[in-house]
Every structure is written in structure tokens, then in C-alpha cells.
Amino acid sequence: MDITINTPALLFPAISLVMLAYTNRFLALSNRVRSLHDKYQNHEQKHIIHGQIRNIRYRLKLIKNMQALGVLSFLNAIVCMFLIYNNYLRAADIVFGISLVSFALSLFLSLVEIQLSTKALELELSDMEGLTDPSVIDYIKRRFEKE
């Protein structure tokens, strides 16, 4: 398959939007770190805070790697365009493939980070008594029983 200079250019808007989403996640996480730091200084709910700190440290590493892979994908798309422009089509194919793989890995890490994000919210809710965590099927059954 031959790729044109427009093919890697199609990745630019997708990568840009994903990078914006990653930056927003990072900003939200940094705000959460600041609020946890204040709670920790006031000795409030230390057992919950320790679990959240572990979760946040790992999520920060994931976000850093997500962003790095996104930037790598972006740079590879640019290099691919340069290679196509200079008529090095075989090298351009390889670099474009690397760009796609790094973008896919970035999205996979994003999925892992989302899973950890929900676990952090569950940890935050864990100190409230009487709340259960029903399965999706139980939740749907209860919704239909009420109506």
C-alpha cells in the first residue's frame, strides 16, 4: 500500500485532541494532589489518603507515558511526511507504522488510567457506610423493578 503525504497528516487532529484530553486529566489529577496534600496536613482520613496517594502516583506515571507516546506518534507522523516528501517511501511506511503503534499504545495506557481513576473514586466512597457496589445486571434489574 502506498501512502501519500496526506495519510500521516490525518493523525494530526486525532493526536492533538487526545493530547488535550491527557493534559486535562493531568490538570485534574494535580488539583486532586493539592487537595489531598491539604487533607494530609490536617490529619484527616489518613488511611484513605494513603491508598489514594499510591493510586495517584501510578496514574501520574501512566499519564506521563501516555503523553510521551502521543508526542512520539506526532513526531513520527511529521518524520513520515518528510520521508514521503523526499520520496523515501519504504522508510515512510515503517515510520508511519511506528507512529500508529505508539498512538495505539498511548490509547491503551489511557484505558488503564481510566480504570485506575474509577478505583480511586471507589476508594473515596469506601468510607461511606451502607453503600453497596452492585453489578451492572443488579443495577438494571433494580431500575426495572422500580418502574
Secondary structure, 3 states (H helix, E strand, C coil): CCCCCHHHHCHHHHHHHHHHHHHHHHHHHHHHHHHHHHHHHCCCCHHHHHHHHHHHHHHHHHHHHHHHHHHHHHHHHHHHHHHHHCCCHHHHHHHHHHHHHHHHHHHHHHHHHHHHHHHHHHHHHCCCCCCCCCCHHHHHHHHHHHC
